[in-house]
Amino acid sequence: MRAGGQTTREQALRQIEGGHADAVVVGRAHIANPDLVERWQGGHPENEPRPELFYGPSAEGYTDYPVLEAA
């Protein structure tokens, strides 16, 4: 797995189950899915991050992603 890419659930599981990591960072996935743990545990679809809004002048693209029950 390369640094700087978006880590998927499957990649994170392979790293942990293979003994290569105790924890895996998933920044972009978590920004787009504030309920990421629940989504990964239940196998639910994820929101796609909107990188065109990263580093913008407002909270749009950081705090307006739908949570699972609202998706």
All heavy atoms as TSV, in Angstrom:
chain	resi	resn	atom	element	x	y	z
A	1	MET	N	N	0.855	-1.174	0.000
A	1	MET	CA	C	0.000	0.000	0.000
A	1	MET	C	C	0.897	1.233	0.000
A	1	MET	O	O	1.820	1.338	0.781
A	1	MET	CB	C	-0.872	-0.037	1.250
A	1	MET	CG	C	-1.806	1.099	1.353
A	1	MET	SD	S	-2.911	1.113	2.806
A	1	MET	CE	C	-2.939	-0.535	3.355
A	2	ARG	N	N	0.571	2.160	-0.873
A	2	ARG	CA	C	1.398	3.361	-0.951
A	2	ARG	C	C	0.859	4.449	-0.038
A	2	ARG	O	O	-0.338	4.532	0.197
A	2	ARG	CB	C	1.485	3.856	-2.387
A	2	ARG	CG	C	0.187	4.394	-2.921
A	2	ARG	CD	C	0.376	4.893	-4.365
A	2	ARG	NE	N	-0.871	5.370	-4.896
A	2	ARG	CZ	C	-1.402	6.561	-4.640
A	2	ARG	NH1	N	-0.795	7.402	-3.858
A	2	ARG	NH2	N	-2.552	6.921	-5.173
A	3	ALA	N	N	1.758	5.268	0.428
A	3	ALA	CA	C	1.347	6.385	1.277
A	3	ALA	C	C	0.647	7.427	0.420
A	3	ALA	O	O	1.006	7.646	-0.727
A	3	ALA	CB	C	2.561	6.991	1.960
A	4	GLY	N	N	-0.374	8.057	0.972
A	4	GLY	CA	C	-1.054	9.125	0.279
A	4	GLY	C	C	-2.272	8.697	-0.508
A	4	GLY	O	O	-3.029	9.523	-0.950
A	5	GLY	N	N	-2.484	7.406	-0.696
A	5	GLY	CA	C	-3.662	6.932	-1.407
A	5	GLY	C	C	-4.829	6.773	-0.452
A	5	GLY	O	O	-4.681	6.836	0.761
A	6	GLN	N	N	-6.009	6.574	-1.012
A	6	GLN	CA	C	-7.185	6.357	-0.179
A	6	GLN	C	C	-7.269	4.886	0.184
A	6	GLN	O	O	-7.329	4.025	-0.682
A	6	GLN	CB	C	-8.445	6.805	-0.902
A	6	GLN	CG	C	-9.662	6.704	-0.003
A	6	GLN	CD	C	-10.859	7.411	-0.583
A	6	GLN	OE1	O	-10.722	8.401	-1.279
A	6	GLN	NE2	N	-12.021	6.897	-0.278
A	7	THR	N	N	-7.264	4.583	1.464
A	7	THR	CA	C	-7.299	3.219	1.951
A	7	THR	C	C	-8.723	2.694	1.972
A	7	THR	O	O	-9.624	3.347	2.480
A	7	THR	CB	C	-6.714	3.144	3.383
A	7	THR	OG1	O	-5.401	3.698	3.356
A	7	THR	CG2	C	-6.658	1.721	3.880
A	8	THR	N	N	-8.920	1.501	1.415
A	8	THR	CA	C	-10.229	0.865	1.429
A	8	THR	C	C	-10.347	-0.040	2.653
A	8	THR	O	O	-9.350	-0.348	3.317
A	8	THR	CB	C	-10.441	0.009	0.177
A	8	THR	OG1	O	-9.507	-1.086	0.196
A	8	THR	CG2	C	-10.278	0.825	-1.092
A	9	ARG	N	N	-11.555	-0.471	2.937
A	9	ARG	CA	C	-11.806	-1.402	4.042
A	9	ARG	C	C	-10.984	-2.681	3.841
A	9	ARG	O	O	-10.355	-3.187	4.760
A	9	ARG	CB	C	-13.290	-1.733	4.110
A	9	ARG	CG	C	-13.641	-2.734	5.190
A	9	ARG	CD	C	-15.145	-3.073	5.139
A	9	ARG	NE	N	-15.531	-3.925	6.231
A	9	ARG	CZ	C	-15.419	-5.245	6.231
A	9	ARG	NH1	N	-14.935	-5.868	5.161
A	9	ARG	NH2	N	-15.787	-5.951	7.282
A	10	GLU	N	N	-10.991	-3.195	2.630
A	10	GLU	CA	C	-10.277	-4.435	2.331
A	10	GLU	C	C	-8.774	-4.286	2.542
A	10	GLU	O	O	-8.122	-5.182	3.077
A	10	GLU	CB	C	-10.587	-4.888	0.902
A	10	GLU	CG	C	-12.015	-5.354	0.698
A	10	GLU	CD	C	-13.051	-4.215	0.673
A	10	GLU	OE1	O	-12.681	-3.053	0.343
A	10	GLU	OE2	O	-14.210	-4.474	1.026
A	11	GLN	N	N	-8.219	-3.162	2.126
A	11	GLN	CA	C	-6.790	-2.922	2.328
A	11	GLN	C	C	-6.464	-2.836	3.818
A	11	GLN	O	O	-5.456	-3.384	4.272
A	11	GLN	CB	C	-6.357	-1.631	1.634
A	11	GLN	CG	C	-6.358	-1.714	0.135
A	11	GLN	CD	C	-6.166	-0.355	-0.505
A	11	GLN	OE1	O	-6.601	0.673	0.030
A	11	GLN	NE2	N	-5.510	-0.334	-1.659
A	12	ALA	N	N	-7.293	-2.141	4.567
A	12	ALA	CA	C	-7.063	-2.010	6.005
A	12	ALA	C	C	-7.117	-3.372	6.684
A	12	ALA	O	O	-6.250	-3.698	7.511
A	12	ALA	CB	C	-8.093	-1.066	6.622
A	13	LEU	N	N	-8.097	-4.177	6.331
A	13	LEU	CA	C	-8.210	-5.514	6.920
A	13	LEU	C	C	-6.997	-6.374	6.585
A	13	LEU	O	O	-6.481	-7.088	7.453
A	13	LEU	CB	C	-9.487	-6.210	6.438
A	13	LEU	CG	C	-10.781	-5.719	7.054
A	13	LEU	CD1	C	-11.982	-6.375	6.365
A	13	LEU	CD2	C	-10.820	-5.987	8.546
A	14	ARG	N	N	-6.531	-6.317	5.339
A	14	ARG	CA	C	-5.346	-7.100	4.953
A	14	ARG	C	C	-4.126	-6.695	5.763
A	14	ARG	O	O	-3.347	-7.546	6.193
A	14	ARG	CB	C	-5.063	-6.931	3.460
A	14	ARG	CG	C	-5.848	-7.857	2.584
A	14	ARG	CD	C	-5.262	-7.965	1.170
A	14	ARG	NE	N	-5.054	-6.684	0.517
A	14	ARG	CZ	C	-5.961	-6.055	-0.222
A	14	ARG	NH1	N	-7.152	-6.575	-0.386
A	14	ARG	NH2	N	-5.682	-4.903	-0.789
A	15	GLN	N	N	-3.947	-5.397	5.979
A	15	GLN	CA	C	-2.793	-4.920	6.748
A	15	GLN	C	C	-2.849	-5.408	8.193
A	15	GLN	O	O	-1.837	-5.852	8.747
A	15	GLN	CB	C	-2.729	-3.387	6.716
A	15	GLN	CG	C	-2.408	-2.819	5.357
A	15	GLN	CD	C	-1.017	-3.201	4.904
A	15	GLN	OE1	O	-0.049	-3.083	5.656
A	15	GLN	NE2	N	-0.907	-3.679	3.686
A	16	ILE	N	N	-4.019	-5.332	8.793
A	16	ILE	CA	C	-4.167	-5.727	10.194
A	16	ILE	C	C	-4.109	-7.246	10.341
A	16	ILE	O	O	-3.369	-7.776	11.173
A	16	ILE	CB	C	-5.463	-5.143	10.787
A	16	ILE	CG1	C	-5.326	-3.617	10.872
A	16	ILE	CG2	C	-5.779	-5.753	12.144
A	16	ILE	CD1	C	-6.605	-2.886	11.186
A	17	GLU	N	N	-4.883	-7.963	9.531
A	17	GLU	CA	C	-4.913	-9.424	9.626
A	17	GLU	C	C	-3.588	-10.059	9.239
A	17	GLU	O	O	-3.247	-11.129	9.720
A	17	GLU	CB	C	-6.045	-9.980	8.765
A	17	GLU	CG	C	-7.414	-9.643	9.335
A	17	GLU	CD	C	-8.562	-9.979	8.402
A	17	GLU	OE1	O	-8.318	-10.385	7.236
A	17	GLU	OE2	O	-9.719	-9.814	8.837
A	18	GLY	N	N	-2.824	-9.385	8.370
A	18	GLY	CA	C	-1.515	-9.888	7.969
A	18	GLY	C	C	-0.422	-9.572	8.971
A	18	GLY	O	O	0.733	-9.944	8.774
A	19	GLY	N	N	-0.765	-8.885	10.060
A	19	GLY	CA	C	0.222	-8.547	11.075
A	19	GLY	C	C	1.146	-7.413	10.681
A	19	GLY	O	O	2.177	-7.202	11.305
A	20	HIS	N	N	0.773	-6.641	9.649
A	20	HIS	CA	C	1.611	-5.538	9.181
A	20	HIS	C	C	1.276	-4.225	9.868
A	20	HIS	O	O	2.010	-3.249	9.733
A	20	HIS	CB	C	1.475	-5.370	7.673
A	20	HIS	CG	C	1.829	-6.600	6.909
A	20	HIS	ND1	N	3.117	-7.069	6.795
A	20	HIS	CD2	C	1.044	-7.487	6.255
A	20	HIS	CE1	C	3.117	-8.183	6.095
A	20	HIS	NE2	N	1.870	-8.456	5.755
A	21	ALA	N	N	0.137	-4.188	10.579
A	21	ALA	CA	C	-0.289	-2.955	11.238
A	21	ALA	C	C	-1.204	-3.290	12.410
A	21	ALA	O	O	-1.893	-4.297	12.396
A	21	ALA	CB	C	-1.030	-2.059	10.255
A	22	ASP	N	N	-1.173	-2.438	13.426
A	22	ASP	CA	C	-2.119	-2.537	14.536
A	22	ASP	C	C	-3.318	-1.630	14.291
A	22	ASP	O	O	-4.399	-1.852	14.813
A	22	ASP	CB	C	-1.450	-2.132	15.850
A	22	ASP	CG	C	-0.367	-3.112	16.263
A	22	ASP	OD1	O	-0.556	-4.325	16.057
A	22	ASP	OD2	O	0.667	-2.661	16.783
A	23	ALA	N	N	-3.106	-0.602	13.483
A	23	ALA	CA	C	-4.158	0.350	13.136
A	23	ALA	C	C	-3.830	0.921	11.759
A	23	ALA	O	O	-2.679	0.920	11.340
A	23	ALA	CB	C	-4.225	1.472	14.164
A	24	VAL	N	N	-4.852	1.402	11.074
A	24	VAL	CA	C	-4.678	1.966	9.741
A	24	VAL	C	C	-5.395	3.314	9.705
A	24	VAL	O	O	-6.534	3.431	10.163
A	24	VAL	CB	C	-5.251	1.015	8.661
A	24	VAL	CG1	C	-5.116	1.613	7.283
A	24	VAL	CG2	C	-4.568	-0.346	8.719
A	25	VAL	N	N	-4.738	4.324	9.154
A	25	VAL	CA	C	-5.313	5.660	9.056
A	25	VAL	C	C	-6.162	5.751	7.787
A	25	VAL	O	O	-5.732	5.334	6.715
A	25	VAL	CB	C	-4.198	6.725	9.006
A	25	VAL	CG1	C	-4.773	8.107	8.783
A	25	VAL	CG2	C	-3.391	6.675	10.288
A	26	VAL	N	N	-7.366	6.296	7.943
A	26	VAL	CA	C	-8.283	6.427	6.807
A	26	VAL	C	C	-8.894	7.831	6.818
A	26	VAL	O	O	-10.084	7.997	6.997
A	26	VAL	CB	C	-9.375	5.332	6.823
A	26	VAL	CG1	C	-8.810	3.989	6.463
A	26	VAL	CG2	C	-10.055	5.254	8.178
A	27	GLY	N	N	-8.094	8.836	6.601
A	27	GLY	CA	C	-8.531	10.226	6.714
A	27	GLY	C	C	-9.610	10.643	5.749
A	27	GLY	O	O	-10.667	11.120	6.145
A	28	ARG	N	N	-9.384	10.482	4.452
A	28	ARG	CA	C	-10.370	10.930	3.462
A	28	ARG	C	C	-11.671	10.155	3.589
A	28	ARG	O	O	-12.753	10.729	3.498
A	28	ARG	CB	C	-9.813	10.785	2.055
A	28	ARG	CG	C	-8.753	11.803	1.750
A	28	ARG	CD	C	-8.239	11.660	0.335
A	28	ARG	NE	N	-6.826	11.990	0.386
A	28	ARG	CZ	C	-5.884	11.354	-0.260
A	28	ARG	NH1	N	-6.182	10.355	-1.045
A	28	ARG	NH2	N	-4.630	11.719	-0.126
A	29	ALA	N	N	-11.573	8.851	3.793
A	29	ALA	CA	C	-12.780	8.037	3.957
A	29	ALA	C	C	-13.570	8.481	5.182
A	29	ALA	O	O	-14.799	8.504	5.172
A	29	ALA	CB	C	-12.409	6.562	4.067
A	30	HIS	N	N	-12.867	8.861	6.239
A	30	HIS	CA	C	-13.564	9.287	7.453
A	30	HIS	C	C	-14.189	10.669	7.297
A	30	HIS	O	O	-15.267	10.933	7.830
A	30	HIS	CB	C	-12.623	9.269	8.658
A	30	HIS	CG	C	-13.345	9.478	9.939
A	30	HIS	ND1	N	-13.432	10.708	10.535
A	30	HIS	CD2	C	-14.045	8.627	10.718
A	30	HIS	CE1	C	-14.148	10.600	11.644
A	30	HIS	NE2	N	-14.541	9.344	11.769
A	31	ILE	N	N	-13.537	11.560	6.571
A	31	ILE	CA	C	-14.127	12.877	6.328
A	31	ILE	C	C	-15.464	12.715	5.604
A	31	ILE	O	O	-16.461	13.333	5.955
A	31	ILE	CB	C	-13.181	13.784	5.512
A	31	ILE	CG1	C	-12.006	14.229	6.374
A	31	ILE	CG2	C	-13.921	15.007	4.957
A	31	ILE	CD1	C	-10.921	14.956	5.610
A	32	ALA	N	N	-15.498	11.865	4.587
A	32	ALA	CA	C	-16.703	11.676	3.782
A	32	ALA	C	C	-17.742	10.799	4.470
A	32	ALA	O	O	-18.896	10.773	4.062
A	32	ALA	CB	C	-16.336	11.070	2.431
A	33	ASN	N	N	-17.325	10.061	5.502
A	33	ASN	CA	C	-18.216	9.126	6.196
A	33	ASN	C	C	-18.011	9.256	7.696
A	33	ASN	O	O	-17.245	8.502	8.284
A	33	ASN	CB	C	-17.912	7.690	5.749
A	33	ASN	CG	C	-18.125	7.508	4.275
A	33	ASN	OD1	O	-19.236	7.314	3.827
A	33	ASN	ND2	N	-17.045	7.603	3.504
A	34	PRO	N	N	-18.679	10.211	8.332
A	34	PRO	CA	C	-18.481	10.392	9.767
A	34	PRO	C	C	-18.862	9.150	10.573
A	34	PRO	O	O	-18.432	9.001	11.704
A	34	PRO	CB	C	-19.380	11.580	10.111
A	34	PRO	CG	C	-20.300	11.742	8.967
A	34	PRO	CD	C	-19.636	11.142	7.782
A	35	ASP	N	N	-19.610	8.246	9.949
A	35	ASP	CA	C	-19.997	6.977	10.578
A	35	ASP	C	C	-19.272	5.809	9.908
A	35	ASP	O	O	-19.830	4.720	9.750
A	35	ASP	CB	C	-21.510	6.795	10.472
A	35	ASP	CG	C	-22.026	6.946	9.044
A	35	ASP	OD1	O	-21.213	7.234	8.128
A	35	ASP	OD2	O	-23.232	6.780	8.829
A	36	LEU	N	N	-18.016	6.018	9.539
A	36	LEU	CA	C	-17.249	5.029	8.781
A	36	LEU	C	C	-17.177	3.671	9.472
A	36	LEU	O	O	-17.317	2.634	8.830
A	36	LEU	CB	C	-15.836	5.545	8.492
A	36	LEU	CG	C	-14.986	4.640	7.604
A	36	LEU	CD1	C	-15.597	4.525	6.216
A	36	LEU	CD2	C	-13.568	5.151	7.525
A	37	VAL	N	N	-16.976	3.655	10.777
A	37	VAL	CA	C	-16.878	2.378	11.495
A	37	VAL	C	C	-18.157	1.576	11.315
A	37	VAL	O	O	-18.113	0.386	10.983
A	37	VAL	CB	C	-16.560	2.608	12.990
A	37	VAL	CG1	C	-16.652	1.311	13.764
A	37	VAL	CG2	C	-15.181	3.238	13.147
A	38	GLU	N	N	-19.300	2.216	11.487
A	38	GLU	CA	C	-20.582	1.525	11.308
A	38	GLU	C	C	-20.739	1.029	9.876
A	38	GLU	O	O	-21.208	-0.095	9.643
A	38	GLU	CB	C	-21.728	2.465	11.673
A	38	GLU	CG	C	-23.094	1.826	11.565
A	38	GLU	CD	C	-24.227	2.779	11.919
A	38	GLU	OE1	O	-23.966	3.917	12.363
A	38	GLU	OE2	O	-25.377	2.382	11.729
A	39	ARG	N	N	-20.357	1.840	8.915
A	39	ARG	CA	C	-20.466	1.446	7.507
A	39	ARG	C	C	-19.581	0.233	7.221
A	39	ARG	O	O	-20.014	-0.711	6.557
A	39	ARG	CB	C	-20.087	2.603	6.580
A	39	ARG	CG	C	-21.133	3.697	6.543
A	39	ARG	CD	C	-20.627	4.880	5.719
A	39	ARG	NE	N	-21.530	5.993	5.776
A	39	ARG	CZ	C	-22.462	6.251	4.868
A	39	ARG	NH1	N	-22.621	5.477	3.824
A	39	ARG	NH2	N	-23.245	7.301	4.999
A	40	TRP	N	N	-18.352	0.260	7.694
A	40	TRP	CA	C	-17.446	-0.860	7.448
A	40	TRP	C	C	-17.911	-2.115	8.176
A	40	TRP	O	O	-17.840	-3.204	7.632
A	40	TRP	CB	C	-16.027	-0.493	7.851
A	40	TRP	CG	C	-15.316	0.338	6.814
A	40	TRP	CD1	C	-15.856	0.942	5.715
A	40	TRP	CD2	C	-13.929	0.642	6.775
A	40	TRP	NE1	N	-14.889	1.610	5.004
A	40	TRP	CE2	C	-13.704	1.443	5.627
A	40	TRP	CE3	C	-12.859	0.335	7.604
A	40	TRP	CZ2	C	-12.441	1.912	5.287
A	40	TRP	CZ3	C	-11.598	0.814	7.271
A	40	TRP	CH2	C	-11.391	1.595	6.121
A	41	GLN	N	N	-18.397	-1.977	9.395
A	41	GLN	CA	C	-18.873	-3.145	10.139
A	41	GLN	C	C	-20.078	-3.790	9.461
A	41	GLN	O	O	-20.205	-5.005	9.453
A	41	GLN	CB	C	-19.233	-2.766	11.576
A	41	GLN	CG	C	-18.029	-2.526	12.441
A	41	GLN	CD	C	-18.392	-2.037	13.830
A	41	GLN	OE1	O	-19.460	-1.484	14.065
A	41	GLN	NE2	N	-17.469	-2.230	14.759
A	42	GLY	N	N	-20.964	-2.976	8.896
A	42	GLY	CA	C	-22.176	-3.500	8.282
A	42	GLY	C	C	-22.077	-3.735	6.787
A	42	GLY	O	O	-23.042	-4.188	6.168
A	43	GLY	N	N	-20.928	-3.415	6.183
A	43	GLY	CA	C	-20.768	-3.590	4.748
A	43	GLY	C	C	-21.622	-2.634	3.928
A	43	GLY	O	O	-22.025	-2.943	2.815
A	44	HIS	N	N	-21.917	-1.464	4.485
A	44	HIS	CA	C	-22.751	-0.465	3.819
A	44	HIS	C	C	-21.922	0.356	2.823
A	44	HIS	O	O	-20.716	0.512	2.991
A	44	HIS	CB	C	-23.378	0.477	4.844
A	44	HIS	CG	C	-24.199	-0.229	5.868
A	44	HIS	ND1	N	-25.413	-0.803	5.586
A	44	HIS	CD2	C	-23.960	-0.483	7.179
A	44	HIS	CE1	C	-25.905	-1.367	6.676
A	44	HIS	NE2	N	-25.042	-1.189	7.659
A	45	PRO	N	N	-22.559	0.915	1.804
A	45	PRO	CA	C	-21.830	1.764	0.851
A	45	PRO	C	C	-21.315	3.032	1.527
A	45	PRO	O	O	-21.880	3.481	2.518
A	45	PRO	CB	C	-22.868	2.094	-0.219
A	45	PRO	CG	C	-24.188	1.812	0.401
A	45	PRO	CD	C	-23.976	0.793	1.480
A	46	GLU	N	N	-20.259	3.570	0.945
A	46	GLU	CA	C	-19.633	4.779	1.485
A	46	GLU	C	C	-19.933	5.990	0.611
A	46	GLU	O	O	-20.138	5.859	-0.589
A	46	GLU	CB	C	-18.109	4.605	1.542
A	46	GLU	CG	C	-17.657	3.495	2.447
A	46	GLU	CD	C	-16.162	3.274	2.348
A	46	GLU	OE1	O	-15.419	4.258	2.164
A	46	GLU	OE2	O	-15.752	2.114	2.451
A	47	ASN	N	N	-19.949	7.154	1.237
A	47	ASN	CA	C	-19.992	8.413	0.486
A	47	ASN	C	C	-18.622	8.605	-0.157
A	47	ASN	O	O	-17.594	8.261	0.430
A	47	ASN	CB	C	-20.242	9.602	1.422
A	47	ASN	CG	C	-21.554	9.509	2.149
A	47	ASN	OD1	O	-22.572	9.163	1.574
A	47	ASN	ND2	N	-21.538	9.824	3.433
A	48	GLU	N	N	-18.608	9.184	-1.336
A	48	GLU	CA	C	-17.345	9.504	-2.000
A	48	GLU	C	C	-16.843	10.861	-1.513
A	48	GLU	O	O	-17.622	11.815	-1.451
A	48	GLU	CB	C	-17.528	9.555	-3.512
A	48	GLU	CG	C	-17.726	8.199	-4.146
A	48	GLU	CD	C	-16.502	7.313	-4.028
A	48	GLU	OE1	O	-15.368	7.823	-4.170
A	48	GLU	OE2	O	-16.679	6.119	-3.768
A	49	PRO	N	N	-15.557	10.964	-1.165
A	49	PRO	CA	C	-15.009	12.274	-0.803
A	49	PRO	C	C	-15.110	13.229	-1.993
A	49	PRO	O	O	-15.068	12.816	-3.148
A	49	PRO	CB	C	-13.545	11.980	-0.481
A	49	PRO	CG	C	-13.481	10.522	-0.247
A	49	PRO	CD	C	-14.570	9.906	-1.064
A	50	ARG	N	N	-15.241	14.510	-1.704
A	50	ARG	CA	C	-15.305	15.538	-2.749
A	50	ARG	C	C	-14.054	16.411	-2.665
A	50	ARG	O	O	-14.068	17.498	-2.087
A	50	ARG	CB	C	-16.574	16.354	-2.583
A	50	ARG	CG	C	-17.827	15.487	-2.812
A	50	ARG	CD	C	-19.081	16.267	-2.640
A	50	ARG	NE	N	-19.135	16.720	-1.240
A	50	ARG	CZ	C	-20.189	17.326	-0.712
A	50	ARG	NH1	N	-21.247	17.578	-1.414
A	50	ARG	NH2	N	-20.163	17.700	0.545
A	51	PRO	N	N	-12.951	15.936	-3.233
A	51	PRO	CA	C	-11.679	16.657	-3.096
A	51	PRO	C	C	-11.696	18.058	-3.686
A	51	PRO	O	O	-10.891	18.896	-3.288
A	51	PRO	CB	C	-10.659	15.766	-3.801
A	51	PRO	CG	C	-11.444	14.818	-4.610
A	51	PRO	CD	C	-12.811	14.716	-4.017
A	52	GLU	N	N	-12.621	18.328	-4.610
A	52	GLU	CA	C	-12.674	19.678	-5.185
A	52	GLU	C	C	-13.078	20.710	-4.131
A	52	GLU	O	O	-12.878	21.907	-4.327
A	52	GLU	CB	C	-13.632	19.729	-6.380
A	52	GLU	CG	C	-15.098	19.559	-6.041
A	52	GLU	CD	C	-15.581	18.112	-5.902
A	52	GLU	OE1	O	-14.759	17.173	-5.899
A	52	GLU	OE2	O	-16.806	17.932	-5.795
A	53	LEU	N	N	-13.637	20.238	-3.006
A	53	LEU	CA	C	-14.016	21.149	-1.927
A	53	LEU	C	C	-12.993	21.202	-0.792
A	53	LEU	O	O	-13.126	22.018	0.117
A	53	LEU	CB	C	-15.385	20.745	-1.352
A	53	LEU	CG	C	-16.549	20.787	-2.342
A	53	LEU	CD1	C	-17.812	20.241	-1.692
A	53	LEU	CD2	C	-16.765	22.186	-2.859
A	54	PHE	N	N	-11.981	20.338	-0.835
A	54	PHE	CA	C	-10.954	20.350	0.210
A	54	PHE	C	C	-10.243	21.706	0.199
A	54	PHE	O	O	-9.981	22.272	-0.862
A	54	PHE	CB	C	-9.919	19.250	-0.002
A	54	PHE	CG	C	-10.430	17.844	0.188
A	54	PHE	CD1	C	-9.597	16.775	-0.043
A	54	PHE	CD2	C	-11.724	17.577	0.603
A	54	PHE	CE1	C	-10.039	15.478	0.133
A	54	PHE	CE2	C	-12.184	16.290	0.784
A	54	PHE	CZ	C	-11.341	15.232	0.544
A	55	TYR	N	N	-9.924	22.200	1.363
A	55	TYR	CA	C	-9.195	23.456	1.540
A	55	TYR	C	C	-9.981	24.664	1.039
A	55	TYR	O	O	-9.406	25.683	0.683
A	55	TYR	CB	C	-7.809	23.414	0.880
A	55	TYR	CG	C	-7.004	22.229	1.309
A	55	TYR	CD1	C	-6.796	21.153	0.455
A	55	TYR	CD2	C	-6.485	22.152	2.586
A	55	TYR	CE1	C	-6.075	20.043	0.852
A	55	TYR	CE2	C	-5.766	21.048	3.004
A	55	TYR	CZ	C	-5.558	19.995	2.136
A	55	TYR	OH	O	-4.857	18.905	2.544
A	56	GLY	N	N	-11.296	24.547	0.996
A	56	GLY	CA	C	-12.144	25.653	0.560
A	56	GLY	C	C	-12.398	26.635	1.689
A	56	GLY	O	O	-11.993	26.427	2.836
A	57	PRO	N	N	-13.099	27.705	1.390
A	57	PRO	CA	C	-13.335	28.759	2.371
A	57	PRO	C	C	-14.449	28.458	3.371
A	57	PRO	O	O	-14.682	29.249	4.275
A	57	PRO	CB	C	-13.703	29.958	1.507
A	57	PRO	CG	C	-14.345	29.348	0.300
A	57	PRO	CD	C	-13.605	28.059	0.072
A	58	SER	N	N	-15.143	27.311	3.206
A	58	SER	CA	C	-16.259	27.009	4.106
A	58	SER	C	C	-16.166	25.564	4.604
A	58	SER	O	O	-15.240	24.834	4.263
A	58	SER	CB	C	-17.595	27.212	3.376
A	58	SER	OG	O	-17.798	26.184	2.431
A	59	ALA	N	N	-17.167	25.174	5.378
A	59	ALA	CA	C	-17.215	23.808	5.909
A	59	ALA	C	C	-17.769	22.821	4.885
A	59	ALA	O	O	-17.750	21.620	5.115
A	59	ALA	CB	C	-18.060	23.769	7.174
A	60	GLU	N	N	-18.250	23.318	3.745
A	60	GLU	CA	C	-18.785	22.436	2.710
A	60	GLU	C	C	-17.716	21.437	2.274
A	60	GLU	O	O	-16.578	21.796	2.027
A	60	GLU	CB	C	-19.254	23.245	1.499
A	60	GLU	CG	C	-19.898	22.384	0.436
A	60	GLU	CD	C	-20.344	23.175	-0.777
A	60	GLU	OE1	O	-19.877	24.313	-0.965
A	60	GLU	OE2	O	-21.159	22.648	-1.527
A	61	GLY	N	N	-18.095	20.187	2.211
A	61	GLY	CA	C	-17.154	19.140	1.845
A	61	GLY	C	C	-16.472	18.506	3.042
A	61	GLY	O	O	-15.734	17.538	2.904
A	62	TYR	N	N	-16.726	19.047	4.231
A	62	TYR	CA	C	-16.163	18.480	5.452
A	62	TYR	C	C	-17.249	18.057	6.436
A	62	TYR	O	O	-17.123	17.048	7.102
A	62	TYR	CB	C	-15.225	19.472	6.152
A	62	TYR	CG	C	-13.911	19.638	5.450
A	62	TYR	CD1	C	-13.669	20.717	4.621
A	62	TYR	CD2	C	-12.901	18.700	5.603
A	62	TYR	CE1	C	-12.465	20.863	3.959
A	62	TYR	CE2	C	-11.695	18.828	4.950
A	62	TYR	CZ	C	-11.488	19.907	4.132
A	62	TYR	OH	O	-10.301	20.037	3.483
A	63	THR	N	N	-18.284	18.843	6.540
A	63	THR	CA	C	-19.288	18.571	7.581
A	63	THR	C	C	-20.677	18.323	7.017
A	63	THR	O	O	-21.626	18.236	7.776
A	63	THR	CB	C	-19.363	19.757	8.560
A	63	THR	OG1	O	-19.764	20.925	7.840
A	63	THR	CG2	C	-18.045	19.990	9.264
A	64	ASP	N	N	-20.817	18.203	5.711
A	64	ASP	CA	C	-22.152	18.072	5.143
A	64	ASP	C	C	-22.420	16.720	4.467
A	64	ASP	O	O	-23.377	16.575	3.729
A	64	ASP	CB	C	-22.415	19.204	4.157
A	64	ASP	CG	C	-21.405	19.253	3.019
A	64	ASP	OD1	O	-20.345	18.615	3.134
A	64	ASP	OD2	O	-21.684	19.914	2.015
A	65	TYR	N	N	-21.605	15.720	4.739
A	65	TYR	CA	C	-21.847	14.394	4.178
A	65	TYR	C	C	-22.970	13.705	4.954
A	65	TYR	O	O	-23.039	13.805	6.166
A	65	TYR	CB	C	-20.585	13.531	4.259
A	65	TYR	CG	C	-19.477	13.970	3.341
A	65	TYR	CD1	C	-18.450	14.792	3.799
A	65	TYR	CD2	C	-19.462	13.564	2.011
A	65	TYR	CE1	C	-17.431	15.177	2.949
A	65	TYR	CE2	C	-18.434	13.958	1.166
A	65	TYR	CZ	C	-17.424	14.754	1.642
A	65	TYR	OH	O	-16.422	15.137	0.800
A	66	PRO	N	N	-23.842	12.974	4.262
A	66	PRO	CA	C	-24.935	12.296	4.968
A	66	PRO	C	C	-24.435	11.109	5.789
A	66	PRO	O	O	-23.508	10.415	5.376
A	66	PRO	CB	C	-25.873	11.827	3.841
A	66	PRO	CG	C	-25.013	11.761	2.635
A	66	PRO	CD	C	-23.938	12.776	2.812
A	67	VAL	N	N	-25.042	10.921	6.940
A	67	VAL	CA	C	-24.748	9.746	7.752
A	67	VAL	C	C	-25.617	8.597	7.262
A	67	VAL	O	O	-26.575	8.795	6.510
A	67	VAL	CB	C	-24.938	10.019	9.258
A	67	VAL	CG1	C	-23.916	11.014	9.764
A	67	VAL	CG2	C	-26.326	10.488	9.551
A	68	LEU	N	N	-25.325	7.407	7.698
A	68	LEU	CA	C	-25.950	6.203	7.172
A	68	LEU	C	C	-27.470	6.244	7.194
A	68	LEU	O	O	-28.111	5.986	6.195
A	68	LEU	CB	C	-25.432	4.991	7.941
A	68	LEU	CG	C	-25.768	3.627	7.350
A	68	LEU	CD1	C	-25.288	3.508	5.915
A	68	LEU	CD2	C	-25.157	2.532	8.192
A	69	GLU	N	N	-28.061	6.611	8.313
A	69	GLU	CA	C	-29.525	6.590	8.389
A	69	GLU	C	C	-30.167	7.642	7.484
A	69	GLU	O	O	-31.322	7.540	7.136
A	69	GLU	CB	C	-30.049	6.717	9.803
A	69	GLU	CG	C	-29.723	8.030	10.492
A	69	GLU	CD	C	-28.488	7.970	11.347
A	69	GLU	OE1	O	-27.772	6.953	11.346
A	69	GLU	OE2	O	-28.200	8.970	12.043
A	70	ALA	N	N	-29.397	8.646	7.057
A	70	ALA	CA	C	-29.932	9.687	6.189
A	70	ALA	C	C	-29.562	9.466	4.718
A	70	ALA	O	O	-30.060	10.151	3.857
A	70	ALA	CB	C	-29.437	11.056	6.637
A	71	ALA	N	N	-28.684	8.496	4.478
A	71	ALA	CA	C	-28.199	8.276	3.100
A	71	ALA	C	C	-29.216	7.562	2.239
A	71	ALA	O	O	-30.115	6.934	2.675
A	71	ALA	CB	C	-26.891	7.482	3.135
